Amino acid sequence: MNGLSLEEKPFQCFSYGFSVSGFGCTSYPGRTFAFRYLYTNELQSLLGDKLKKMILIIALLCCATLTFSGFAATPQSLGLNQLKQSESVTNAPATKQPANSVATQAQVLKQDSGTNISKMNLSFAVSPTYGSAQTVKFTAPKSGWKLQDVLIMATDGWNASSKQLPNTLPFAIEIRDANLKLLYHFTDIQLPYFTSSEGIRLASVEVPDILVSGDFFVCFYGYRSLAIAAELQNTTGNSYLFDKPTGQIYSYGLPLINNQTLPINWLIRVAGQ
């Protein structure tokens, strides 16, 4: 067939747009049309005929209208980079780096036995009251020592065998000087730190540089929901219980029968330089 034809097609067409040799196809709800451009010699024969020329012009105008309406009505696809930039990302539990990722230049202070943790005789304990904190006393290796990370082994009781997702639980960390004056307070939820498929982990909590001299204390508030690791042997005598409502600090051991207690080392360490 000579000339420009406008044919209603039974199939669905997904591509559209202008090209040098002719038009692609344009789709809009309900109907689908395809436009076919014929060759140059056939087009020249049309130009001598006024009626055909008018049909050509009208057809071209209709084509342009349908094409531009297709651009306006069709959502534009995002490229891969745009999708990556726009998508929301939900962190899975235990996204924080483990404690062994702390910079190698940092000096780690320990008030436990220093034994390899995998060989320690450990138990886990929650704080006895909501307002109490499991606390460890440290001594800065020099005046103006810069504390940068707190390392704590704790658990919220969740692991890979759990049938439900872990609940969101708050915790807090405080740095106090030798007189128990507050130097720094940090609070967050446990999911990025103490929720692990293995059940427990030694997490590194980064803190802004805190200059300390002499003795200082690190307090962990698990609010009776998070259990901290306690070493049951080779105790150093530097693990305490800090009662925030009264501002008092006490020596602490795990309660046994007959009103006896078992001395422990809380698994709290610090790193700095």
Backbone as numpy.savetxt, mean C-alpha at the origin, in Angstrom:
# Nx Ny Nz CAx CAy CAz Cx Cy Cz
-20.65 -0.66 -59.02 -21.51 0.52 -59.02 -20.62 1.76 -59.02
-20.92 2.74 -59.94 -20.15 3.96 -60.01 -20.70 4.97 -59.03
-19.81 5.86 -58.55 -20.25 6.92 -57.64 -20.07 6.53 -56.20
-20.60 7.37 -55.33 -20.49 7.15 -53.89 -21.73 6.42 -53.43
-21.58 5.35 -52.74 -22.74 4.58 -52.30 -22.87 4.66 -50.79
-24.09 4.74 -50.34 -24.41 4.73 -48.91 -25.21 3.48 -48.67
-24.62 2.50 -48.05 -25.26 1.21 -47.88 -25.46 0.91 -46.41
-26.63 0.45 -46.02 -26.86 0.01 -44.65 -26.34 -1.41 -44.53
-25.47 -1.61 -43.56 -24.82 -2.90 -43.40 -25.42 -3.65 -42.22
-25.51 -4.96 -42.32 -26.07 -5.75 -41.22 -25.06 -6.02 -40.12
-23.74 -5.77 -40.37 -22.75 -6.12 -39.37 -22.41 -4.90 -38.52
-21.76 -5.17 -37.36 -21.35 -4.09 -36.46 -19.95 -3.62 -36.84
-19.77 -2.32 -36.93 -18.49 -1.76 -37.31 -17.93 -0.99 -36.12
-16.64 -1.20 -35.78 -16.06 -0.60 -34.58 -15.04 0.49 -34.88
-14.55 0.56 -36.11 -13.53 1.57 -36.40 -14.13 2.68 -37.23
-13.58 3.89 -37.07 -14.06 4.99 -37.86 -12.95 6.01 -38.00
-13.18 6.99 -38.94 -12.22 8.08 -39.08 -11.90 8.33 -40.53
-11.28 9.50 -40.77 -10.91 9.89 -42.12 -9.63 9.20 -42.55
-9.51 9.00 -43.89 -8.26 8.53 -44.46 -8.06 9.23 -45.79
-6.88 9.15 -46.35 -6.58 9.86 -47.59 -7.39 9.29 -48.74
-7.51 7.97 -48.78 -8.18 7.34 -49.90 -9.68 7.29 -49.75
-10.18 7.56 -48.57 -11.62 7.50 -48.39 -12.01 7.52 -46.94
-13.16 7.03 -46.62 -13.66 6.99 -45.26 -13.68 5.57 -44.75
-13.46 5.46 -43.48 -13.67 4.18 -42.83 -15.16 4.07 -42.56
-15.53 3.41 -41.48 -16.93 3.27 -41.17 -17.24 3.86 -39.81
-18.44 4.30 -39.62 -18.87 4.95 -38.40 -20.11 4.27 -37.88
-20.12 3.98 -36.61 -21.28 3.32 -36.02 -21.89 4.23 -34.98
-23.22 4.16 -34.84 -23.90 4.86 -33.76 -25.06 3.99 -33.35
-25.62 4.22 -32.19 -26.63 3.28 -31.66 -27.75 3.00 -32.63
-28.02 1.74 -32.87 -29.19 1.32 -33.63 -28.91 1.00 -35.08
-27.99 1.77 -35.72 -27.75 1.53 -37.14 -26.26 1.59 -37.42
-25.86 0.92 -38.50 -24.46 0.91 -38.89 -24.36 1.17 -40.38
-23.53 2.14 -40.77 -23.37 2.48 -42.18 -21.91 2.38 -42.57
-21.69 2.03 -43.84 -20.34 2.03 -44.38 -20.32 2.93 -45.60
-19.28 3.73 -45.77 -19.15 4.64 -46.90 -17.99 4.18 -47.76
-18.26 4.12 -49.06 -17.22 3.63 -49.95 -16.84 4.72 -50.95
-15.58 5.00 -51.04 -15.04 5.96 -51.99 -14.58 5.19 -53.22
-14.96 5.67 -54.44 -14.52 4.98 -55.64 -13.24 5.64 -56.16
-12.71 5.11 -57.22 -11.41 5.53 -57.71 -11.47 6.90 -58.37
-10.33 7.48 -58.64 -10.23 8.86 -59.12 -10.91 9.06 -60.47
-10.74 8.13 -61.40 -11.35 8.29 -62.73 -12.86 8.25 -62.64
-13.41 7.46 -61.73 -14.86 7.42 -61.56 -15.34 8.71 -60.95
-14.57 9.31 -60.06 -14.95 10.56 -59.42 -14.97 11.69 -60.44
-13.98 11.68 -61.38 -13.94 12.72 -62.39 -15.17 12.67 -63.28
-15.67 11.48 -63.59 -16.85 11.35 -64.42 -18.09 11.89 -63.72
-18.05 11.85 -62.41 -19.20 12.35 -61.65 -19.27 13.87 -61.70
-18.10 14.53 -61.78 -18.06 15.98 -61.69 -18.75 16.64 -62.88
-18.88 15.95 -64.00 -19.56 16.54 -65.15 -21.05 16.51 -65.03
-21.53 15.80 -64.13 -22.98 15.65 -63.96 -23.40 16.41 -62.72
-24.16 17.51 -62.85 -24.53 18.35 -61.70 -25.31 17.57 -60.66
-26.22 16.72 -61.13 -27.04 15.97 -60.17 -26.18 15.05 -59.34
-25.26 14.36 -60.01 -24.37 13.47 -59.27 -23.44 14.25 -58.35
-23.05 15.48 -58.84 -22.19 16.30 -57.99 -22.91 16.68 -56.70
-24.19 17.03 -56.82 -24.97 17.39 -55.62 -25.10 16.19 -54.68
-25.32 15.01 -55.27 -25.42 13.80 -54.45 -24.12 13.55 -53.73
-23.00 13.80 -54.46 -21.69 13.60 -53.85 -21.48 14.53 -52.66
-21.83 15.81 -52.85 -21.65 16.79 -51.77 -22.51 16.44 -50.57
-23.79 16.09 -50.83 -24.70 15.74 -49.74 -24.18 14.52 -48.99
-23.70 13.54 -49.75 -23.20 12.31 -49.11 -21.97 12.59 -48.26
-21.09 13.48 -48.79 -19.89 13.82 -48.02 -20.26 14.54 -46.73
-21.23 15.45 -46.82 -21.67 16.17 -45.61 -22.28 15.21 -44.59
-23.09 14.27 -45.06 -23.68 13.28 -44.15 -22.59 12.44 -43.50
-21.62 12.08 -44.31 -20.52 11.25 -43.78 -19.77 11.98 -42.69
-19.46 13.27 -42.98 -18.72 14.05 -41.98 -19.51 14.20 -40.71
-20.83 14.44 -40.84 -21.69 14.60 -39.65 -21.70 13.33 -38.82
-21.90 12.19 -39.49 -21.94 10.93 -38.76 -20.59 10.61 -38.11
-19.52 10.94 -38.82 -18.18 10.64 -38.28 -17.89 11.44 -37.03
-18.15 12.77 -37.10 -17.87 13.60 -35.93 -18.80 13.29 -34.77
-20.06 12.92 -35.08 -20.95 12.52 -33.98 -20.47 11.23 -33.34
-19.83 10.37 -34.16 -19.26 9.15 -33.62 -18.13 9.46 -32.66
-17.29 10.47 -33.01 -16.21 10.87 -32.10 -16.78 11.39 -30.79
-17.83 12.15 -30.87 -18.40 12.76 -29.66 -19.08 11.74 -28.78
-19.71 10.72 -29.41 -20.51 9.78 -28.62 -19.71 8.61 -28.09
-18.55 8.35 -28.72 -17.78 7.16 -28.35 -16.75 7.49 -27.30
-16.76 6.82 -26.14 -15.73 7.08 -25.12 -14.35 6.77 -25.68
-13.39 7.62 -25.36 -12.04 7.41 -25.84 -11.31 6.44 -24.90
-10.59 5.51 -25.48 -9.86 4.53 -24.67 -8.63 5.16 -24.05
-8.33 4.78 -22.79 -7.11 5.23 -22.14 -5.96 4.33 -22.55
-4.79 4.94 -22.72 -3.61 4.15 -22.98 -3.17 3.41 -21.73
-2.23 2.49 -21.87 -1.78 1.68 -20.74 -1.18 2.54 -19.65
-0.38 3.54 -20.04 0.24 4.41 -19.04 -0.80 5.20 -18.27
-1.84 5.69 -18.97 -2.91 6.43 -18.30 -3.66 5.54 -17.33
-3.90 4.29 -17.72 -4.59 3.37 -16.83 -3.77 3.11 -15.58
-2.46 2.97 -15.76 -1.61 2.72 -14.60 -1.61 3.91 -13.64
-1.67 5.13 -14.24 -1.66 6.32 -13.40 -2.98 6.53 -12.70
-4.09 6.09 -13.29 -5.39 6.39 -12.74 -5.94 5.30 -11.83
-5.41 4.08 -11.92 -5.99 3.00 -11.14 -5.64 3.13 -9.66
-6.57 2.73 -8.77 -6.30 2.74 -7.34 -5.62 1.45 -6.96
-4.68 1.57 -6.06 -3.92 0.40 -5.63 -4.17 0.18 -4.15
-4.61 -1.00 -3.80 -4.81 -1.34 -2.40 -3.68 -2.24 -1.95
-2.96 -1.79 -0.94 -1.84 -2.58 -0.45 -2.34 -3.81 0.29
-1.72 -4.94 0.01 -2.02 -6.15 0.75 -1.33 -6.11 2.10
-1.73 -6.93 3.02 -1.04 -6.96 4.31 0.46 -7.19 4.17
1.21 -6.66 5.12 2.65 -6.85 5.20 3.39 -6.27 4.00
3.03 -5.03 3.61 3.73 -4.38 2.52 4.97 -3.64 2.99
5.11 -3.39 4.29 6.29 -2.72 4.81 7.50 -3.63 4.70
8.66 -3.01 4.51 9.87 -3.80 4.41 10.21 -4.45 5.74
10.67 -5.70 5.74 11.07 -6.34 6.98 12.28 -5.66 7.58
12.57 -6.01 8.83 13.60 -5.30 9.57 14.98 -5.44 8.95
15.24 -6.53 8.22 16.57 -6.71 7.67 16.84 -5.77 6.50
15.82 -4.95 6.09 16.02 -3.99 5.02 16.52 -2.65 5.54
16.66 -2.50 6.88 17.19 -1.27 7.45 18.62 -1.06 6.93
18.96 0.17 6.64 20.26 0.47 6.03 21.40 -0.18 6.81
22.34 -0.74 6.06 23.43 -1.46 6.71 24.32 -0.53 7.53
24.32 0.77 7.20 25.14 1.71 7.95 24.59 1.96 9.35
23.32 1.66 9.58 22.70 1.94 10.87 23.22 0.97 11.94
23.28 1.48 13.16 23.68 0.66 14.30 22.42 0.18 15.01
22.32 -1.11 15.23 21.13 -1.69 15.86 21.44 -1.94 17.33
20.57 -1.40 18.20 20.70 -1.62 19.64 19.70 -2.68 20.06
20.16 -3.66 20.86 19.31 -4.76 21.32 19.37 -4.84 22.84
18.22 -5.12 23.46 18.19 -5.41 24.89 17.62 -6.79 25.15
17.69 -7.65 24.12 17.39 -9.06 24.30 18.73 -9.78 24.30
18.72 -11.08 24.20 19.98 -11.84 24.29 20.85 -11.66 23.06
20.27 -11.20 21.94 21.02 -11.09 20.70 21.14 -12.38 19.94
20.56 -13.44 20.49 20.56 -14.74 19.81 19.77 -14.65 18.51
20.13 -15.47 17.54 19.34 -15.54 16.31 17.88 -15.79 16.68
16.99 -14.95 16.16 15.57 -15.03 16.54 14.98 -16.41 16.27
15.42 -17.06 15.22 14.88 -18.38 14.89 15.22 -19.43 15.94
16.22 -19.12 16.78 16.63 -20.07 17.82 16.15 -19.65 19.22
15.48 -18.51 19.30 15.01 -18.04 20.60 13.82 -18.84 21.10
13.71 -18.95 22.41 12.53 -19.52 23.04 11.57 -18.36 23.27
10.53 -18.29 22.43 9.65 -17.12 22.42 8.24 -17.46 22.86
7.60 -16.48 23.46 6.17 -16.51 23.71 5.62 -15.18 23.21
4.30 -15.04 23.16 3.69 -13.79 22.72 2.68 -13.34 23.76
2.68 -12.04 24.04 1.83 -11.53 25.11 1.23 -10.19 24.72
-0.05 -10.02 25.05 -0.70 -8.71 24.90 -0.47 -7.92 26.18
-0.64 -6.61 26.10 -0.48 -5.78 27.30 -1.59 -6.11 28.29
-1.30 -6.08 29.59 -2.31 -6.46 30.59 -3.47 -5.49 30.69
-3.26 -4.23 30.34 -4.35 -3.24 30.37 -4.31 -2.44 29.08
-5.43 -1.81 28.75 -5.54 -1.06 27.49 -4.56 0.12 27.46
-4.32 0.74 28.59 -3.47 1.92 28.63 -2.02 1.65 28.95
-1.62 0.38 28.98 -0.22 0.06 29.31 0.56 -0.29 28.05
1.87 -0.06 28.14 2.74 -0.30 26.99 3.89 -1.22 27.38
4.17 -2.18 26.52 5.36 -3.02 26.70 6.57 -2.18 26.31
7.52 -2.06 27.21 8.56 -1.03 27.11 9.95 -1.61 27.31
10.90 -1.07 26.54 12.29 -1.48 26.66 13.16 -0.24 26.86
14.11 -0.35 27.78 15.06 0.74 28.03 16.34 0.52 27.25
16.80 1.57 26.59 18.05 1.53 25.83 18.99 2.61 26.35
20.25 2.48 26.01 21.24 3.50 26.32 21.90 3.92 25.02
21.84 5.20 24.71 22.45 5.70 23.47 23.95 5.46 23.50
24.55 4.98 22.40 25.99 4.71 22.38 26.85 5.98 22.46
26.24 7.12 22.21 26.97 8.39 22.32 25.95 9.51 22.51
26.41 10.65 22.97 25.53 11.80 23.14 25.04 12.29 21.77
23.74 12.58 21.68 23.19 13.04 20.40 23.06 11.95 19.36
22.94 10.69 19.83 22.75 9.58 18.89 21.41 9.76 18.17
21.39 9.47 16.89 20.21 9.71 16.05 19.41 8.42 15.89
18.24 8.35 16.52 17.36 7.19 16.41 16.52 7.35 15.14
16.48 6.29 14.31 15.82 6.39 13.01 14.77 5.30 12.75
14.91 4.16 13.38 13.97 3.05 13.16 13.71 2.31 14.47
12.46 1.82 14.58 12.10 0.96 15.70 11.73 -0.40 15.12
12.33 -1.45 15.64 12.10 -2.82 15.16 11.31 -3.58 16.21
10.17 -4.12 15.83 9.29 -4.81 16.78 8.78 -6.10 16.16
8.85 -7.18 16.93 8.24 -8.44 16.49 6.90 -8.60 17.20
5.84 -8.66 16.42 4.49 -8.75 17.00 3.57 -9.42 16.00
2.36 -9.71 16.42 1.38 -10.38 15.56 -0.03 -9.94 15.92
-0.90 -9.96 14.93 -2.33 -9.73 15.18 -3.11 -11.04 15.17
-2.38 -12.16 15.08 -3.02 -13.47 15.12 -3.47 -14.00 13.77
-3.28 -13.21 12.70 -3.72 -13.64 11.37 -2.58 -14.36 10.66
-2.92 -15.37 9.85 -1.93 -16.02 8.99 -2.61 -16.56 7.74
-1.85 -17.20 6.89 -2.36 -17.64 5.58 -3.48 -18.66 5.70
-3.58 -19.37 6.81 -4.62 -20.38 6.96 -5.96 -19.77 7.40
-5.95 -18.49 7.75 -7.18 -17.84 8.21 -8.19 -17.77 7.08
-9.44 -18.00 7.39 -10.50 -18.01 6.38 -11.06 -16.61 6.12
-10.79 -15.67 7.00 -11.27 -14.31 6.83 -10.10 -13.35 6.76
-10.35 -12.18 6.17 -9.32 -11.15 6.12 -9.09 -10.60 7.53
-7.90 -10.10 7.81 -7.62 -9.59 9.16 -8.41 -8.31 9.45
-8.76 -8.14 10.71 -9.41 -6.91 11.13 -8.37 -5.79 11.21
-8.84 -4.57 11.10 -7.96 -3.41 11.25 -7.83 -3.07 12.73
-6.59 -3.03 13.22 -6.34 -2.80 14.63 -5.32 -1.67 14.80
-5.52 -0.78 15.75 -4.56 0.31 15.95 -3.39 -0.11 16.84
-2.30 0.59 16.70 -1.18 0.43 17.64 -0.48 1.79 17.73
0.39 1.92 18.72 1.13 3.17 18.89 2.53 2.87 19.41
3.46 3.73 19.07 4.84 3.65 19.56 5.21 5.02 20.13
5.86 5.01 21.28 6.33 6.25 21.88 7.82 6.15 22.20
8.52 7.24 22.02 9.92 7.36 22.45 9.92 8.33 23.64
10.49 7.91 24.77 10.53 8.74 25.97 11.97 8.81 26.48
12.29 9.94 27.08 13.65 10.10 27.59 13.81 9.42 28.94
14.97 9.62 29.60 15.26 8.93 30.86 14.27 9.28 31.95
13.62 10.44 31.83 12.63 10.87 32.83 11.21 10.58 32.37
11.09 9.77 31.32 9.80 9.37 30.75 9.05 10.54 30.08
9.77 11.59 29.78 9.17 12.68 29.03 9.00 12.26 27.57
7.83 12.54 27.02 7.53 12.11 25.65 8.36 12.89 24.63
9.07 12.15 23.78 9.85 12.75 22.70 9.17 12.60 21.34
8.46 11.49 21.18 7.83 11.23 19.88 6.70 10.22 20.06
5.60 10.45 19.33 4.45 9.54 19.37 4.07 9.19 17.93
3.88 7.90 17.67 3.51 7.41 16.34 2.34 6.46 16.49
1.35 6.58 15.60 0.22 5.66 15.62 -0.15 5.26 14.20
-0.65 4.04 14.04 -1.03 3.55 12.72 -1.89 2.31 12.93
-2.29 1.66 11.83 -2.96 0.37 11.92 -1.93 -0.73 11.66
-2.23 -1.93 12.09 -1.23 -3.01 12.09 -1.01 -3.65 10.73
-1.94 -3.49 9.78 -1.89 -4.27 8.54 -0.55 -4.20 7.80
0.04 -3.02 7.57 1.30 -3.01 6.83 2.51 -3.47 7.64
2.35 -3.62 8.94 3.49 -3.90 9.81 3.48 -5.31 10.41
2.35 -5.69 11.02 2.33 -6.91 11.83 1.36 -7.97 11.30
0.82 -7.78 10.11 -0.03 -8.79 9.49 0.80 -9.52 8.45
0.93 -10.83 8.63 1.80 -11.61 7.75 1.20 -12.98 7.50
1.42 -13.51 6.31 0.95 -14.86 5.99 1.59 -15.90 6.90
2.78 -15.57 7.43 3.48 -16.50 8.32 3.02 -16.37 9.77
2.20 -15.37 10.06 1.66 -15.21 11.41 2.40 -14.18 12.24
3.71 -14.11 12.14 4.50 -13.13 12.89 5.55 -12.53 11.98
6.04 -11.35 12.34 7.14 -10.76 11.58 7.82 -9.69 12.41
9.06 -9.47 12.13 9.82 -8.38 12.74 9.73 -7.19 11.80
8.95 -6.19 12.19 8.69 -5.05 11.32 9.57 -3.88 11.68
9.92 -3.09 10.67 10.69 -1.87 10.86 9.76 -0.68 10.71
9.68 0.13 11.75 8.85 1.34 11.73 9.78 2.54 11.68
9.80 3.22 10.56 10.68 4.37 10.41 10.13 5.56 11.17
11.00 6.26 11.86 10.62 7.46 12.61 11.52 8.61 12.16
11.07 9.84 12.31 11.97 10.96 11.99 13.17 10.94 12.92
14.27 11.49 12.48 15.48 11.47 13.30 15.22 12.07 14.69
15.51 11.29 15.71 15.30 11.73 17.10 16.65 11.66 17.80
17.12 12.78 18.28 18.41 12.82 18.98 18.20 12.40 20.43
18.95 11.39 20.85 18.84 10.88 22.22 20.23 10.81 22.84
20.25 10.97 24.16 21.50 10.85 24.92 21.20 10.09 26.21
22.12 9.27 26.66 21.88 8.50 27.87 20.77 7.49 27.68
20.02 7.24 28.75 18.93 6.26 28.68 17.69 6.83 28.00
16.98 5.98 27.31 15.67 6.36 26.74 14.83 5.09 26.63
13.53 5.28 26.48 12.58 4.16 26.47 11.78 4.14 25.17
11.51 2.92 24.71 10.60 2.71 23.57 9.40 1.94 24.08
8.21 2.53 23.89 6.96 1.94 24.40 6.09 1.48 23.24
5.54 0.28 23.37 4.65 -0.27 22.34 3.27 -0.50 22.92
2.27 0.15 22.32 0.87 -0.01 22.74 0.16 -0.90 21.73
-0.17 -2.11 22.12 -0.94 -3.01 21.26 -2.40 -3.03 21.61
-2.79 -2.26 22.64 -4.19 -2.10 23.06 -4.91 -3.44 23.25
-4.20 -4.38 23.84 -4.74 -5.71 24.17 -5.22 -6.48 22.92
-4.77 -6.08 21.75 -5.14 -6.77 20.51 -3.93 -7.34 19.79
-2.80 -6.65 19.88 -1.57 -7.12 19.23 -0.65 -7.72 20.28
-0.12 -8.89 19.99 0.77 -9.59 20.93 2.21 -9.41 20.48
3.06 -9.03 21.42 4.47 -8.80 21.13 5.28 -10.02 21.57
6.37 -10.28 20.85 7.21 -11.43 21.17 7.98 -11.18 22.46
8.08 -12.22 23.28 8.83 -12.14 24.55 9.82 -13.31 24.59
11.09 -12.97 24.75 12.11 -14.00 24.89 12.11 -14.50 26.33
12.07 -15.82 26.49 11.88 -16.40 27.82 13.18 -16.77 28.52
14.31 -16.61 27.86 15.59 -16.97 28.47 16.60 -15.84 28.28
17.69 -15.90 29.07 18.77 -14.92 28.94 18.28 -13.48 29.06
17.47 -13.23 30.06 16.90 -11.90 30.21 17.97 -10.89 30.64
17.77 -9.65 30.21 18.75 -8.58 30.47 18.28 -7.59 31.53
17.01 -7.70 31.95 16.49 -6.78 32.97 16.13 -5.41 32.45
15.91 -5.28 31.15 15.58 -3.98 30.56 14.18 -3.92 29.95
13.35 -4.90 30.26 11.98 -4.91 29.75 11.02 -4.53 30.87
10.09 -3.61 30.54 9.21 -3.03 31.55 7.78 -2.97 31.03
6.94 -2.47 31.92 5.56 -2.14 31.57 5.34 -0.69 31.98
4.96 0.14 31.01 4.70 1.55 31.29 3.20 1.77 31.35
2.74 2.32 32.48 1.32 2.60 32.67 1.07 4.07 32.35
0.50 4.33 31.19 0.36 5.72 30.73 -0.57 6.55 31.61
-1.69 6.03 32.08 -2.57 6.87 32.92 -1.89 7.41 34.17
-0.99 6.62 34.75 -0.32 7.07 35.98 1.09 7.60 35.72
1.63 7.33 34.53 2.99 7.76 34.21 4.06 6.96 34.94
3.72 5.79 35.42 4.65 4.95 36.18 5.18 3.81 35.31
6.40 3.39 35.62 7.00 2.28 34.91 7.34 1.17 35.91
7.12 -0.08 35.49 7.28 -1.22 36.39 8.10 -2.30 35.71
8.88 -3.02 36.53 9.50 -4.25 36.03 8.39 -5.23 35.73
8.59 -6.06 34.74 7.48 -6.93 34.33 7.99 -8.31 33.95
7.20 -9.31 34.30 7.44 -10.69 33.90 6.11 -11.35 33.59
6.15 -12.37 32.80 4.92 -13.09 32.47 4.39 -13.79 33.73
3.10 -13.63 34.04 2.56 -14.25 35.26 2.53 -15.77 35.17
2.92 -16.41 36.27 2.88 -17.86 36.39 1.94 -18.22 37.54
1.82 -19.50 37.81 0.99 -19.93 38.94 1.67 -19.55 40.25
0.91 -19.56 41.32 1.42 -19.24 42.67 2.00 -17.83 42.76
1.40 -16.90 41.96 1.80 -15.49 42.00 3.26 -15.26 41.64
3.82 -16.14 40.88 5.19 -15.97 40.42 5.19 -15.40 39.00
6.32 -14.81 38.61 6.45 -14.26 37.27 7.72 -14.78 36.61
7.71 -14.77 35.30 8.85 -15.22 34.51 9.47 -14.01 33.83
10.71 -13.66 34.13 11.37 -12.53 33.47 11.46 -12.75 31.96
11.32 -11.68 31.21 11.32 -11.80 29.75 12.10 -10.63 29.13
12.39 -10.79 27.85 12.91 -9.69 27.03 11.88 -9.40 25.94
11.31 -8.20 25.92 10.43 -7.83 24.82 11.29 -7.71 23.55
10.78 -8.20 22.42 11.51 -8.13 21.16 11.30 -6.75 20.52
11.90 -5.76 21.10 11.91 -4.40 20.58 13.37 -3.98 20.42
13.73 -3.52 19.27 15.08 -3.05 18.99 15.01 -1.67 18.32
16.11 -0.96 18.30 16.14 0.34 17.63 17.37 0.40 16.73
17.30 1.23 15.72 18.44 1.43 14.80 18.65 2.92 14.57
19.88 3.29 14.42 20.20 4.70 14.19 21.68 4.87 13.94
22.13 6.10 14.07 23.56 6.37 13.85 23.96 7.70 14.50
